[in-house]
């Protein structure tokens, strides 16, 4: 949705539901721009990595993330390494 464009009520409601779901998800959620720079992390990311959202924002995600983020990511309580990723793109 472009700036200044009215957003229909249904779309606003769906965005609120999606936002709540992502923020309450027990799994780490990281949203990046097209260049891989982190734009958003949910509270689970903060809890699992020890990084606050303002510390992660602007850093590169994935294999290009800074060494401190890689070092803290590690195991997430299920005994497996926490590198499972779902990647999708939204063109806008």
VENSUL-V936340 format. One line per field, one symbol per residue. phi: phi as a letter, one per 40 degrees, with the letter a starting at -180 (. if undefined). burial: b if it has 24 or more other C-alpha atoms within 12 Angstrom, else e. A space follows every 10 residues. Layout:
# VENSUL-V936340
phi=???
burial=???
This chain:
# VENSUL-V936340
phi=.ccgccbddc cdccccccdc ccccccccbb bbcccgccba bcdcddccbg ccdcccdgcc cgccccdccd cccfcbgbgb ccbcbbbabb ca
burial=eeeeeeeeee eeeeeeeeee eeeeeebbbb bbeeeeebeb bbbbbbebbb bebeebbebb bbeeeeeebb eebeeeeeee eebeeeeeee ee
